[in-house]
Amino acid sequence: MMSNYVNVAALAAIPVGGSKLVEVNRVRIALFNLDGEIYAIEDTCTHDGGPLVEGTIVNGCQVQCPRHGARFDIRTGAALSFPAFEPTNTYAVQVKDGEVWIEPPH
């Protein structure tokens, strides 16, 4: 099943409550560690392109864009507050042997 996944980071590089920026196929992807679960979303606020990896994690599973405060669900990519209303892309994640693998963007 992991044949099309790419290794993007060591699990240890993403502390609980933390984030890490990676790039796959020229797409910036923010990895988030929520209570030991790793999630991957496109590192782009759909309002004005702000870097979500630099945002604050709020309410346990949301990231707030550092530019204008739009919030996204880290688990689903859904836009939760204005000024953003379009979701950001999410990518499937697998963790194996201490390494984080994601399904690459097309």
N, C-alpha and C positions, 0 to 999 in steps of 0.2 A: 504493500500500500504506500510505502514511503518513497517509491521509485521516482516520483516527480517532485518530491520535496527537496529543499535546499537547506544546508546547514548554515545558520546565520549567527549563532552566538553560543557561548558556554552559558549554561543555566546559572552558574555562579556569578556571571557578569550582570545579572538583573536581580538585585535584591528585592525582597518582599516590599511592596509599596513603591518600588522604583521603576524606572523606564530606561530603555536603551534605543538609540537610533541605529538602524541598519539600512543598507541600500541593496535592492535586488532588481535587476533589469532596469536600472536607472529610475526606480521608484523608491522614494524614501518611506520607510516603514518604521513605525514606533512599536516597540515591544513593551508590554506592561506586565508586571508581576503582581497579581491580585491574590493575596493569601496563598501563594504557592502555585496558582494557575497562571500560565503564560497566555497572553492574548496579543494578536498582531493586527494593527489597523494602519491604514495609510496615514502618514504624518502630515496631513493637510487639512486644515480647517476649511470646510466648503464655503465659508463666508468670504474669506479673503486670502486663503492660503497660509494662514499662520501655522507655526510648528507645534503640533499637539504634543510631541515628546517633551517640550519645555513647559507644558501646562501643569496645573495642579490637579492631583487626584482628589475628588470630592465624593461624598456619599458612598465611599467604598468601591464604586464601579464606574465612575464618570471622570472624564478629563475635561478641565476647563481651559479653553484656548487662552494663552497669555495676552493676546492682542485685544479682543473685544468681549471676552467672557462667554462665548458660545460654549455649550456643554454637549459632549457626546458620550454615549454608552460605550465603554471600552469593549464590552462583550459582543455587541451587535453592530457598532458603528452608527447607530441611530442618532440623529441630531435631536437634542432634548430641549434646547432653548435658543431664542433669537440672539444674535442676528443670523445664525445658521438655520437652514431648514432642510437642506439636502444631507443625506447620510454620507459618511466617509466609508471607503472600502475596508473590508476585513479579510483576513487570510487565515486559513486553517493552520493550526499549530500542533506539532507533536514533539514530545520531549523523550529522548532516548539516550541512555548512558551519559547523562549530564550535559547533553547538547540539545539546543533548540533548533528545530527544523520547521520551515514554513512552506506552504504551497505557494510557489512564486506567482507574482502578477503576470498577466499575459499582455 
